[in-house]
Amino acid sequence: MLATAFHNPVDVVNPTTIKLGINDWHDLIFMSRSPISYPKAALNYTYYKNMGVYAMTKESLDFFLNTKPGNLERVEEIELLRLLENHKKIKAVIVKSDSMAVDTQKDLEWIKSIMPPPLYYN
């Protein structure tokens, strides 16, 4: 999966953006719509977000398709929690990029406002 650091602190508390718990070896430990981890002992903590780009083997995809959603996936509505709940390893590749989830009407209106007009070809 691709991940990137949050650039806008407001997005960290936005429940439509998925926050990632990533260890020092870039293993995904947890995903949540809540800000995780809580930076009690550090002020310079970097929050990472899901870019929505996944690469899976056929075996992993078959496992995902043939496994029922677990409690965490149902509560958070994050499909990759199905793999984490079943002890499957997910690697996070951190990239320098920015993205925005388009999950609400407000998000869509903002995206429309910054996109160039469409080009039409005959």
N, CA, C and O atoms as a printed pandas DataFrame, in Angstrom:
     atom_number atom_name residue_name chain_id  residue_number  x_coord  y_coord  z_coord
0              1         N          MET        A               1    0.831   -1.166    0.000
1              2        CA          MET        A               1    0.000    0.000    0.000
2              3         C          MET        A               1    0.876    1.229    0.000
3              4         O          MET        A               1    1.971    1.228    0.562
4              5         N          LEU        A               2    0.386    2.284   -0.637
5              6        CA          LEU        A               2    1.100    3.552   -0.618
6              7         C          LEU        A               2    0.569    4.429    0.509
7              8         O          LEU        A               2   -0.631    4.470    0.778
8              9         N          ALA        A               3    1.494    5.127    1.161
9             10        CA          ALA        A               3    1.151    6.023    2.252
10            11         C          ALA        A               3    1.936    7.314    2.080
11            12         O          ALA        A               3    3.001    7.334    1.464
12            13         N          THR        A               4    1.393    8.384    2.632
13            14        CA          THR        A               4    2.095    9.658    2.612
14            15         C          THR        A               4    1.781   10.417    3.891
15            16         O          THR        A               4    0.763   10.176    4.541
16            17         N          ALA        A               5    2.661   11.328    4.237
17            18        CA          ALA        A               5    2.448   12.141    5.439
18            19         C          ALA        A               5    1.311   13.127    5.193
19            20         O          ALA        A               5    1.117   13.603    4.074
20            21         N          PHE        A               6    0.572   13.424    6.240
21            22        CA          PHE        A               6   -0.439   14.465    6.157
22            23         C          PHE        A               6    0.260   15.814    6.010
23            24         O          PHE        A               6    1.268   16.078    6.664
24            25         N          HIS        A               7   -0.283   16.653    5.152
25            26        CA          HIS        A               7    0.262   18.001    4.987
26            27         C          HIS        A               7   -0.622   19.043    5.655
27            28         O          HIS        A               7   -0.164   20.144    5.963
28            29         N          ASN        A               8   -1.874   18.706    5.878
29            30        CA          ASN        A               8   -2.825   19.624    6.493
30            31         C          ASN        A               8   -3.261   19.037    7.834
31            32         O          ASN        A               8   -3.896   17.982    7.860
32            33         N          PRO        A               9   -2.937   19.693    8.946
33            34        CA          PRO        A               9   -3.288   19.135   10.259
34            35         C          PRO        A               9   -4.785   18.932   10.457
35            36         O          PRO        A               9   -5.189   18.072   11.240
36            37         N          VAL        A              10   -5.610   19.704    9.767
37            38        CA          VAL        A              10   -7.064   19.542    9.886
38            39         C          VAL        A              10   -7.480   18.159    9.401
39            40         O          VAL        A              10   -8.423   17.573    9.933
40            41         N          ASP        A              11   -6.781   17.630    8.389
41            42        CA          ASP        A              11   -7.127   16.306    7.853
42            43         C          ASP        A              11   -6.903   15.185    8.854
43            44         O          ASP        A              11   -7.513   14.122    8.740
44            45         N          VAL        A              12   -6.035   15.411    9.832
45            46        CA          VAL        A              12   -5.756   14.364   10.823
46            47         C          VAL        A              12   -7.001   14.044   11.644
47            48         O          VAL        A              12   -7.182   12.901   12.064
48            49         N          VAL        A              13   -7.851   15.023   11.878
49            50        CA          VAL        A              13   -9.070   14.781   12.656
50            51         C          VAL        A              13  -10.286   14.530   11.771
51            52         O          VAL        A              13  -11.379   14.304   12.289
52            53         N          ASN        A              14  -10.126   14.564   10.466
53            54        CA          ASN        A              14  -11.213   14.315    9.527
54            55         C          ASN        A              14  -11.472   12.807    9.446
55            56         O          ASN        A              14  -10.568   12.055    9.082
56            57         N          PRO        A              15  -12.680   12.351    9.776
57            58        CA          PRO        A              15  -12.946   10.907    9.768
58            59         C          PRO        A              15  -12.982   10.280    8.363
59            60         O          PRO        A              15  -12.997    9.054    8.247
60            61         N          THR        A              16  -12.997   11.086    7.308
61            62        CA          THR        A              16  -12.982   10.493    5.964
62            63         C          THR        A              16  -11.567   10.134    5.510
63            64         O          THR        A              16  -11.400    9.396    4.539
64            65         N          THR        A              17  -10.550   10.649    6.201
65            66        CA          THR        A              17   -9.177   10.283    5.852
66            67         C          THR        A              17   -8.700    9.197    6.808
67            68         O          THR        A              17   -8.863    9.307    8.023
68            69         N          ILE        A              18   -8.119    8.164    6.252
69            70        CA          ILE        A              18   -7.694    7.007    7.042
70            71         C          ILE        A              18   -6.261    7.217    7.523
71            72         O          ILE        A              18   -5.346    7.442    6.730
72            73         N          LYS        A              19   -6.092    7.138    8.826
73            74        CA          LYS        A              19   -4.792    7.279    9.449
74            75         C          LYS        A              19   -4.147    5.904    9.614
75            76         O          LYS        A              19   -4.828    4.901    9.827
76            77         N          LEU        A              20   -2.818    5.883    9.513
77            78        CA          LEU        A              20   -2.088    4.611    9.524
78            79         C          LEU        A              20   -1.129    4.532   10.703
79            80         O          LEU        A              20   -0.436    5.498   11.022
80            81         N          GLY        A              21   -1.099    3.379   11.338
81            82        CA          GLY        A              21   -0.085    3.065   12.331
82            83         C          GLY        A              21    0.959    2.202   11.646
83            84         O          GLY        A              21    0.684    1.056   11.292
84            85         N          ILE        A              22    2.165    2.748   11.456
85            86        CA          ILE        A              22    3.233    2.063   10.720
86            87         C          ILE        A              22    4.437    1.932   11.642
87            88         O          ILE        A              22    4.840    2.898   12.290
88            89         N          ASN        A              23    5.015    0.716   11.701
89            90        CA          ASN        A              23    6.186    0.544   12.567
90            91         C          ASN        A              23    7.475    0.933   11.826
91            92         O          ASN        A              23    7.432    1.370   10.676
92            93         N          ASP        A              24    8.618    0.769   12.502
93            94        CA          ASP        A              24    9.913    1.164   11.938
94            95         C          ASP        A              24   10.317    0.352   10.720
95            96         O          ASP        A              24   11.197    0.775    9.970
96            97         N          TRP        A              25    9.702   -0.799   10.501
97            98        CA          TRP        A              25   10.011   -1.654    9.354
98            99         C          TRP        A              25    8.987   -1.475    8.230
99           100         O          TRP        A              25    8.965   -2.235    7.261
100          101         N          HIS        A              26    8.145   -0.458    8.381
101          102        CA          HIS        A              26    7.101   -0.102    7.409
102          103         C          HIS        A              26    6.015   -1.158    7.298
103          104         O          HIS        A              26    5.371   -1.292    6.258
104          105         N          ASP        A              27    5.815   -1.908    8.376
105          106        CA          ASP        A              27    4.664   -2.810    8.444
106          107         C          ASP        A              27    3.468   -1.993    8.916
107          108         O          ASP        A              27    3.581   -1.185    9.838
108          109         N          LEU        A              28    2.343   -2.207    8.287
109          110        CA          LEU        A              28    1.120   -1.560    8.730
110          111         C          LEU        A              28    0.629   -2.303    9.961
111          112         O          LEU        A              28    0.417   -3.515    9.910
112          113         N          ILE        A              29    0.447   -1.596   11.058
113          114        CA          ILE        A              29    0.017   -2.193   12.316
114          115         C          ILE        A              29   -1.476   -1.996   12.520
115          116         O          ILE        A              29   -2.168   -2.894   12.999
116          117         N          PHE        A              30   -1.975   -0.811   12.153
117          118        CA          PHE        A              30   -3.391   -0.520   12.338
118          119         C          PHE        A              30   -3.798    0.609   11.411
119          120         O          PHE        A              30   -2.962    1.381   10.941
120          121         N          MET        A              31   -5.090    0.692   11.155
121          122        CA          MET        A              31   -5.681    1.768   10.354
122          123         C          MET        A              31   -6.914    2.238   11.112
123          124         O          MET        A              31   -7.626    1.441   11.724
124          125         N          SER        A              32   -7.155    3.551   11.062
125          126        CA          SER        A              32   -8.322    4.070   11.758
126          127         C          SER        A              32   -8.763    5.393   11.146
127          128         O          SER        A              32   -7.988    6.088   10.488
128          129         N          ARG        A              33  -10.016    5.716   11.380
129          130        CA          ARG        A              33  -10.525    7.034   10.993
130          131         C          ARG        A              33  -10.239    8.055   12.100
131          132         O          ARG        A              33  -10.430    9.257   11.913
132          133         N          SER        A              34   -9.782    7.563   13.243
133          134        CA          SER        A              34   -9.382    8.427   14.351
134          135         C          SER        A              34   -7.890    8.710   14.262
135          136         O          SER        A              34   -7.149    7.920   13.676
136          137         N          PRO        A              35   -7.435    9.823   14.833
137          138        CA          PRO        A              35   -5.992   10.103   14.838
138          139         C          PRO        A              35   -5.247    9.078   15.687
139          140         O          PRO        A              35   -5.458    8.998   16.897
140          141         N          ILE        A              36   -4.378    8.297   15.055
141          142        CA          ILE        A              36   -3.543    7.326   15.764
142          143         C          ILE        A              36   -2.111    7.542   15.317
143          144         O          ILE        A              36   -1.913    7.958   14.176
144          145         N          SER        A              37   -1.185    7.312   16.065
145          146        CA          SER        A              37   -1.131    7.164   17.515
146          147         C          SER        A              37   -1.268    8.527   18.173
147          148         O          SER        A              37   -1.104    9.561   17.525
148          149         N          TYR        A              38   -1.568    8.521   19.456
149          150        CA          TYR        A              38   -1.665    9.772   20.188
150          151         C          TYR        A              38   -0.256   10.195   20.597
151          152         O          TYR        A              38    0.427    9.440   21.289
152          153         N          PRO        A              39    0.196   11.377   20.191
153          154        CA          PRO        A              39    1.588   11.780   20.469
154          155         C          PRO        A              39    1.789   12.349   21.873
155          156         O          PRO        A              39    2.097   13.531   22.028
156          157         N          LYS        A              40    1.619   11.527   22.870
157          158        CA          LYS        A              40    1.758   11.966   24.263
158          159         C          LYS        A              40    3.193   12.401   24.582
159          160         O          LYS        A              40    3.401   13.389   25.286
160          161         N          ALA        A              41    4.168   11.674   24.071
161          162        CA          ALA        A              41    5.559   11.930   24.445
162          163         C          ALA        A              41    6.350   12.685   23.376
163          164         O          ALA        A              41    7.548   12.912   23.549
164          165         N          ALA        A              42    5.703   13.076   22.273
165          166        CA          ALA        A              42    6.437   13.753   21.207
166          167         C          ALA        A              42    5.550   14.778   20.514
167          168         O          ALA        A              42    4.374   14.529   20.250
168          169         N          LEU        A              43    6.131   15.921   20.230
169          170        CA          LEU        A              43    5.389   16.959   19.513
170          171         C          LEU        A              43    5.616   16.895   18.004
171          172         O          LEU        A              43    4.867   17.504   17.241
172          173         N          ASN        A              44    6.622   16.175   17.576
173          174        CA          ASN        A              44    6.967   16.131   16.154
174          175         C          ASN        A              44    6.542   14.826   15.486
175          176         O          ASN        A              44    7.201   14.366   14.554
176          177         N          TYR        A              45    5.473   14.239   15.943
177          178        CA          TYR        A              45    4.982   12.977   15.391
178          179         C          TYR        A              45    4.425   13.207   13.984
179          180         O          TYR        A              45    3.721   14.187   13.744
180          181         N          THR        A              46    4.741   12.307   13.065
181          182        CA          THR        A              46    4.233   12.390   11.700
182          183         C          THR        A              46    3.072   11.431   11.546
183          184         O          THR        A              46    3.207   10.230   11.775
184          185         N          TYR        A              47    1.937   11.970   11.156
185          186        CA          TYR        A              47    0.773   11.143   10.838
186          187         C          TYR        A              47    0.832   10.771    9.366
187          188         O          TYR        A              47    1.173   11.594    8.516
188          189         N          TYR        A              48    0.490    9.508    9.074
189          190        CA          TYR        A              48    0.468    9.040    7.692
190          191         C          TYR        A              48   -0.948    8.689    7.285
191          192         O          TYR        A              48   -1.764    8.260    8.101
192          193         N          LYS        A              49   -1.220    8.881    6.002
193          194        CA          LYS        A              49   -2.539    8.546    5.479
194          195         C          LYS        A              49   -2.430    7.560    4.336
195          196         O          LYS        A              49   -1.404    7.450    3.664
196          197         N          ASN        A              50   -3.509    6.861    4.146
197          198        CA          ASN        A              50   -3.652    5.870    3.098
198          199         C          ASN        A              50   -3.843    6.587    1.769
199          200         O          ASN        A              50   -4.677    7.486    1.658
200          201         N          MET        A              51   -3.067    6.189    0.754
201          202        CA          MET        A              51   -3.212    6.772   -0.580
202          203         C          MET        A              51   -4.233    5.994   -1.420
203          204         O          MET        A              51   -4.608    6.443   -2.503
204          205         N          GLY        A              52   -4.681    4.845   -0.934
205          206        CA          GLY        A              52   -5.676    4.067   -1.670
206          207         C          GLY        A              52   -5.106    3.264   -2.819
207          208         O          GLY        A              52   -5.849    2.855   -3.711
208          209         N          VAL        A              53   -3.796    3.026   -2.819
209          210        CA          VAL        A              53   -3.157    2.230   -3.863
210          211         C          VAL        A              53   -2.624    0.961   -3.213
211          212         O          VAL        A              53   -1.762    1.016   -2.336
212          213         N          TYR        A              54   -3.147   -0.188   -3.655
213          214        CA          TYR        A              54   -2.766   -1.464   -3.073
214          215         C          TYR        A              54   -2.228   -2.394   -4.156
215          216         O          TYR        A              54   -2.668   -2.338   -5.304
216          217         N          ALA        A              55   -1.284   -3.240   -3.790
217          218        CA          ALA        A              55   -0.800   -4.305   -4.668
218          219         C          ALA        A              55   -0.901   -5.605   -3.881
219          220         O          ALA        A              55   -0.397   -5.706   -2.762
220          221         N          MET        A              56   -1.559   -6.600   -4.478
221          222        CA          MET        A              56   -1.757   -7.886   -3.794
222          223         C          MET        A              56   -1.401   -9.031   -4.728
223          224         O          MET        A              56   -1.537   -8.935   -5.948
224          225         N          THR        A              57   -0.945  -10.109   -4.122
225          226        CA          THR        A              57   -0.800  -11.338   -4.885
226          227         C          THR        A              57   -2.198  -11.914   -5.121
227          228         O          THR        A              57   -3.155  -11.528   -4.450
228          229         N          LYS        A              58   -2.308  -12.823   -6.063
229          230        CA          LYS        A              58   -3.597  -13.475   -6.304
230          231         C          LYS        A              58   -4.041  -14.225   -5.049
231          232         O          LYS        A              58   -5.225  -14.238   -4.710
232          233         N          GLU        A              59   -3.097  -14.841   -4.374
233          234        CA          GLU        A              59   -3.414  -15.565   -3.137
234          235         C          GLU        A              59   -4.005  -14.627   -2.078
235          236         O          GLU        A              59   -4.981  -14.972   -1.412
236          237         N          SER        A              60   -3.411  -13.452   -1.932
237          238        CA          SER        A              60   -3.926  -12.480   -0.957
238          239         C          SER        A              60   -5.306  -11.975   -1.359
239          240         O          SER        A              60   -6.188  -11.825   -0.513
240          241         N          LEU        A              61   -5.487  -11.716   -2.640
241          242        CA          LEU        A              61   -6.788  -11.239   -3.115
242          243         C          LEU        A              61   -7.858  -12.301   -2.917
243          244         O          LEU        A              61   -8.974  -11.990   -2.500
244          245         N          ASP        A              62   -7.519  -13.571   -3.217
245          246        CA          ASP        A              62   -8.470  -14.668   -2.989
246          247         C          ASP        A              62   -8.826  -14.779   -1.507
247          248         O          ASP        A              62   -9.988  -14.980   -1.155
248          249         N          PHE        A              63   -7.809  -14.644   -0.635
249          250        CA          PHE        A              63   -8.072  -14.689    0.803
250          251         C          PHE        A              63   -9.030  -13.573    1.194
251          252         O          PHE        A              63   -9.998  -13.799    1.921
252          253         N          PHE        A              64   -8.755  -12.369    0.706
253          254        CA          PHE        A              64   -9.602  -11.219    1.025
254          255         C          PHE        A              64  -11.040  -11.462    0.568
255          256         O          PHE        A              64  -11.983  -11.216    1.320
256          257         N          LEU        A              65  -11.206  -11.941   -0.650
257          258        CA          LEU        A              65  -12.545  -12.149   -1.209
258          259         C          LEU        A              65  -13.310  -13.266   -0.497
259          260         O          LEU        A              65  -14.540  -13.239   -0.436
260          261         N          ASN        A              66  -12.582  -14.245    0.038
261          262        CA          ASN        A              66  -13.223  -15.395    0.668
262          263         C          ASN        A              66  -13.295  -15.301    2.193
263          264         O          ASN        A              66  -13.655  -16.269    2.863
264          265         N          THR        A              67  -12.952  -14.135    2.736
265          266        CA          THR        A              67  -12.971  -13.942    4.184
266          267         C          THR        A              67  -14.014  -12.888    4.529
267          268         O          THR        A              67  -14.079  -11.830    3.903
268          269         N          LYS        A              68  -14.819  -13.190    5.522
269          270        CA          LYS        A              68  -15.852  -12.239    5.941
270          271         C          LYS        A              68  -15.226  -11.073    6.696
271          272         O          LYS        A              68  -14.214  -11.240    7.378
272          273         N          PRO        A              69  -15.831   -9.885    6.574
273          274        CA          PRO        A              69  -15.346   -8.744    7.354
274          275         C          PRO        A              69  -15.412   -9.035    8.851
275          276         O          PRO        A              69  -16.367   -9.642    9.336
276          277         N          GLY        A              70  -14.388   -8.595    9.570
277          278        CA          GLY        A              70  -14.355   -8.763   11.011
278          279         C          GLY        A              70  -14.944   -7.548   11.712
279          280         O          GLY        A              70  -15.404   -6.604   11.070
280          281         N          ASN        A              71  -14.922   -7.588   13.021
281          282        CA          ASN        A              71  -15.508   -6.528   13.836
282          283         C          ASN        A              71  -14.881   -5.163   13.556
283          284         O          ASN        A              71  -15.598   -4.176   13.388
284          285         N          LEU        A              72  -13.548   -5.099   13.503
285          286        CA          LEU        A              72  -12.887   -3.809   13.276
286          287         C          LEU        A              72  -13.220   -3.242   11.903
287          288         O          LEU        A              72  -13.472   -2.045   11.770
288          289         N          GLU        A              73  -13.222   -4.095   10.880
289          290        CA          GLU        A              73  -13.573   -3.622    9.541
290          291         C          GLU        A              73  -15.002   -3.083    9.514
291          292         O          GLU        A              73  -15.260   -2.038    8.918
292          293         N          ARG        A              74  -15.913   -3.782   10.147
293          294        CA          ARG        A              74  -17.309   -3.333   10.160
294          295         C          ARG        A              74  -17.463   -2.004   10.896
295          296         O          ARG        A              74  -18.234   -1.147   10.464
296          297         N          VAL        A              75  -16.741   -1.821   12.000
297          298        CA          VAL        A              75  -16.855   -0.603   12.798
298          299         C          VAL        A              75  -16.216    0.588   12.077
299          300         O          VAL        A              75  -16.812    1.662   11.997
300          301         N          GLU        A              76  -15.013    0.397   11.558
301          302        CA          GLU        A              76  -14.270    1.499   10.937
302          303         C          GLU        A              76  -14.632    1.708    9.453
303          304         O          GLU        A              76  -14.418    2.789    8.904
304          305         N          GLU        A              77  -15.177    0.674    8.822
305          306        CA          GLU        A              77  -15.450    0.680    7.378
306          307         C          GLU        A              77  -14.162    0.916    6.580
307          308         O          GLU        A              77  -14.099    1.778    5.704
308          309         N          ILE        A              78  -13.132    0.115    6.917
309          310        CA          ILE        A              78  -11.841    0.137    6.225
310          311         C          ILE        A              78  -11.547   -1.298    5.802
311          312         O          ILE        A              78  -11.282   -2.157    6.643
312          313         N          GLU        A              79  -11.596   -1.553    4.504
313          314        CA          GLU        A              79  -11.526   -2.933    4.006
314          315         C          GLU        A              79  -10.216   -3.641    4.322
315          316         O          GLU        A              79  -10.230   -4.855    4.528
316          317         N          LEU        A              80   -9.084   -2.941    4.370
317          318        CA          LEU        A              80   -7.822   -3.630    4.641
318          319         C          LEU        A              80   -7.706   -4.135    6.070
319          320         O          LEU        A              80   -6.838   -4.955    6.368
320          321         N          LEU        A              81   -8.571   -3.655    6.957
321          322        CA          LEU        A              81   -8.565   -4.212    8.306
322          323         C          LEU        A              81   -8.908   -5.697    8.290
323          324         O          LEU        A              81   -8.550   -6.422    9.218
324          325         N          ARG        A              82   -9.601   -6.160    7.244
325          326        CA          ARG        A              82   -9.897   -7.598    7.109
326          327         C          ARG        A              82   -8.604   -8.401    7.102
327          328         O          ARG        A              82   -8.531   -9.466    7.716
328          329         N          LEU        A              83   -7.591   -7.903    6.417
329          330        CA          LEU        A              83   -6.307   -8.610    6.373
330          331         C          LEU        A              83   -5.584   -8.511    7.712
331          332         O          LEU        A              83   -5.068   -9.510    8.213
332          333         N          LEU        A              84   -5.544   -7.311    8.297
333          334        CA          LEU        A              84   -4.857   -7.150    9.579
334          335         C          LEU        A              84   -5.516   -7.973   10.679
335          336         O          LEU        A              84   -4.833   -8.543   11.530
336          337         N          GLU        A              85   -6.851   -8.032   10.658
337          338        CA          GLU        A              85   -7.564   -8.814   11.675
338          339         C          GLU        A              85   -7.258  -10.301   11.555
339          340         O          GLU        A              85   -7.433  -11.050   12.517
340          341         N          ASN        A              86   -6.807  -10.730   10.395
341          342        CA          ASN        A              86   -6.473  -12.130   10.166
342          343         C          ASN        A              86   -4.963  -12.352   10.114
343          344         O          ASN        A              86   -4.487  -13.331    9.538
344          345         N          HIS        A              87   -4.220  -11.434   10.722
345          346        CA          HIS        A              87   -2.772  -11.553   10.909
346          347         C          HIS        A              87   -1.991  -11.595    9.597
347          348         O          HIS        A              87   -0.947  -12.243    9.516
348          349         N          LYS        A              88   -2.488  -10.913    8.577
349          350        CA          LYS        A              88   -1.769  -10.818    7.304
350          351         C          LYS        A              88   -0.901   -9.566    7.330
351          352         O          LYS        A              88   -1.327   -8.518    7.814
352          353         N          LYS        A              89    0.309   -9.679    6.811
353          354        CA          LYS        A              89    1.245   -8.562    6.818
354          355         C          LYS        A              89    0.961   -7.645    5.630
355          356         O          LYS        A              89    0.760   -8.101    4.504
356          357         N          ILE        A              90    0.951   -6.354    5.908
357          358        CA          ILE        A              90    0.787   -5.339    4.870
358          359         C          ILE        A              90    1.968   -4.384    4.989
359          360         O          ILE        A              90    2.210   -3.812    6.052
360          361         N          LYS        A              91    2.693   -4.219    3.906
361          362        CA          LYS        A              91    3.820   -3.292    3.865
362          363         C          LYS        A              91    3.338   -1.929    3.393
363          364         O          LYS        A              91    2.526   -1.834    2.473
364          365         N          ALA        A              92    3.839   -0.879    4.023
365          366        CA          ALA        A              92    3.529    0.491    3.617
366          367         C          ALA        A              92    4.748    1.066    2.906
367          368         O          ALA        A              92    5.861    1.034    3.433
368          369         N          VAL        A              93    4.530    1.582    1.730
369          370        CA          VAL        A              93    5.573    2.282    0.988
370          371         C          VAL        A              93    5.246    3.762    1.102
371          372         O          VAL        A              93    4.219    4.226    0.607
372          373         N          ILE        A              94    6.132    4.493    1.760
373          374        CA          ILE        A              94    5.881    5.908    1.995
374          375         C          ILE        A              94    6.410    6.710    0.820
375          376         O          ILE        A              94    7.574    6.595    0.437
376          377         N          VAL        A              95    5.532    7.521    0.259
377          378        CA          VAL        A              95    5.877    8.347   -0.907
378          379         C          VAL        A              95    5.682    9.817   -0.552
379          380         O          VAL        A              95    4.925   10.156    0.358
380          381         N          LYS        A              96    6.368   10.669   -1.276
381          382        CA          LYS        A              96    6.189   12.113   -1.112
382          383         C          LYS        A              96    5.156   12.542   -2.138
383          384         O          LYS        A              96    5.455   12.703   -3.322
384          385         N          SER        A              97    3.966   12.720   -1.670
385          386        CA          SER        A              97    2.860   13.077   -2.547
386          387         C          SER        A              97    1.775   13.695   -1.693
387          388         O          SER        A              97    1.885   13.756   -0.469
388          389         N          ASP        A              98    0.746   14.145   -2.342
389          390        CA          ASP        A              98   -0.409   14.627   -1.605
390          391         C          ASP        A              98   -1.645   14.151   -2.333
391          392         O          ASP        A              98   -1.655   14.029   -3.558
392          393         N          SER        A              99   -2.654   13.892   -1.588
393          394        CA          SER        A              99   -3.909   13.452   -2.174
394          395         C          SER        A              99   -5.027   13.895   -1.256
395          396         O          SER        A              99   -4.804   14.303   -0.115
396          397         N          MET        A             100   -6.222   13.806   -1.779
397          398        CA          MET        A             100   -7.388   14.126   -0.959
398          399         C          MET        A             100   -8.455   13.099   -1.244
399          400         O          MET        A             100   -8.733   12.783   -2.401
400          401         N          ALA        A             101   -9.046   12.582   -0.203
401          402        CA          ALA        A             101  -10.162   11.662   -0.377
402          403         C          ALA        A             101  -11.371   12.460   -0.845
403          404         O          ALA        A             101  -11.623   13.566   -0.366
404          405         N          VAL        A             102  -12.108   11.894   -1.776
405          406        CA          VAL        A             102  -13.337   12.525   -2.243
406          407         C          VAL        A             102  -14.472   11.628   -1.775
407          408         O          VAL        A             102  -14.959   10.769   -2.510
408          409         N          ASP        A             103  -14.882   11.856   -0.521
409          410        CA          ASP        A             103  -15.889   11.014    0.117
410          411         C          ASP        A             103  -17.193   11.746    0.405
411          412         O          ASP        A             103  -18.206   11.117    0.713
412          413         N          THR        A             104  -17.172   13.061    0.307
413          414        CA          THR        A             104  -18.362   13.839    0.635
414          415         C          THR        A             104  -18.647   14.843   -0.474
415          416         O          THR        A             104  -17.799   15.088   -1.332
416          417         N          GLN        A             105  -19.826   15.413   -0.456
417          418        CA          GLN        A             105  -20.187   16.448   -1.441
418          419         C          GLN        A             105  -19.242   17.644   -1.325
419          420         O          GLN        A             105  -18.852   18.232   -2.334
420          421         N          LYS        A             106  -18.878   18.000   -0.097
421          422        CA          LYS        A             106  -17.950   19.107    0.131
422          423         C          LYS        A             106  -16.590   18.814   -0.523
423          424         O          LYS        A             106  -16.004   19.696   -1.150
424          425         N          ASP        A             107  -16.086   17.576   -0.377
425          426        CA          ASP        A             107  -14.829   17.177   -1.016
426          427         C          ASP        A             107  -14.934   17.316   -2.535
427          428         O          ASP        A             107  -14.026   17.841   -3.180
428          429         N          LEU        A             108  -16.039   16.846   -3.098
429          430        CA          LEU        A             108  -16.237   16.903   -4.550
430          431         C          LEU        A             108  -16.251   18.347   -5.036
431          432         O          LEU        A             108  -15.637   18.660   -6.057
432          433         N          GLU        A             109  -16.931   19.216   -4.331
433          434        CA          GLU        A             109  -16.983   20.625   -4.741
434          435         C          GLU        A             109  -15.589   21.249   -4.697
435          436         O          GLU        A             109  -15.236   22.034   -5.577
436          437         N          TRP        A             110  -14.793   20.905   -3.678
437          438        CA          TRP        A             110  -13.438   21.456   -3.590
438          439         C          TRP        A             110  -12.591   20.960   -4.760
439          440         O          TRP        A             110  -11.869   21.748   -5.371
440          441         N          ILE        A             111  -12.665   19.673   -5.080
441          442        CA          ILE        A             111  -11.905   19.117   -6.202
442          443         C          ILE        A             111  -12.310   19.792   -7.505
443          444         O          ILE        A             111  -11.450   20.150   -8.310
444          445         N          LYS        A             112  -13.603   19.970   -7.720
445          446        CA          LYS        A             112  -14.079   20.638   -8.942
446          447         C          LYS        A             112  -13.527   22.059   -9.039
447          448         O          LYS        A             112  -13.235   22.542  -10.133
448          449         N          SER        A             113  -13.385   22.726   -7.895
449          450        CA          SER        A             113  -12.920   24.108   -7.916
450          451         C          SER        A             113  -11.442   24.238   -8.286
451          452         O          SER        A             113  -11.018   25.294   -8.756
452          453         N          ILE        A             114  -10.656   23.184   -8.082
453          454        CA          ILE        A             114   -9.221   23.275   -8.375
454          455         C          ILE        A             114   -8.829   22.576   -9.671
455          456         O          ILE        A             114   -7.704   22.734  -10.145
456          457         N          MET        A             115   -9.747   21.805  -10.246
457          458        CA          MET        A             115   -9.436   21.092  -11.490
458          459         C          MET        A             115   -9.609   22.012  -12.691
459          460         O          MET        A             115  -10.501   22.860  -12.714
460          461         N          PRO        A             116   -8.744   21.834  -13.689
461          462        CA          PRO        A             116   -8.948   22.603  -14.922
462          463         C          PRO        A             116  -10.205   22.107  -15.634
463          464         O          PRO        A             116  -10.656   20.986  -15.395
464          465         N          PRO        A             117  -10.773   22.947  -16.513
465          466        CA          PRO        A             117  -11.963   22.490  -17.234
466          467         C          PRO        A             117  -11.620   21.297  -18.129
467          468         O          PRO        A             117  -10.498   21.195  -18.624
468          469         N          PRO        A             118  -12.586   20.396  -18.335
469          470        CA          PRO        A             118  -12.307   19.212  -19.157
470          471         C          PRO        A             118  -12.070   19.603  -20.614
471          472         O          PRO        A             118  -12.614   20.588  -21.111
472          473         N          LEU        A             119  -11.243   18.802  -21.279
473          474        CA          LEU        A             119  -11.002   18.966  -22.704
474          475         C          LEU        A             119  -11.859   17.972  -23.466
475          476         O          LEU        A             119  -11.956   16.803  -23.094
476          477         N          TYR        A             120  -12.461   18.434  -24.506
477          478        CA          TYR        A             120  -13.299   17.549  -25.315
478          479         C          TYR        A             120  -12.683   17.404  -26.694
479          480         O          TYR        A             120  -12.256   18.383  -27.306
480          481         N          TYR        A             121  -12.643   16.182  -27.169
481          482        CA          TYR        A             121  -12.098   15.886  -28.487
482          483         C          TYR        A             121  -13.169   15.278  -29.351
483          484         O          TYR        A             121  -14.010   14.517  -28.873
484          485         N          ASN        A             122  -13.138   15.615  -30.633
485          486        CA          ASN        A             122  -14.086   15.012  -31.591
486          487         C          ASN        A             122  -13.525   13.748  -32.154
487          488         O          ASN        A             122  -14.172   13.097  -32.975
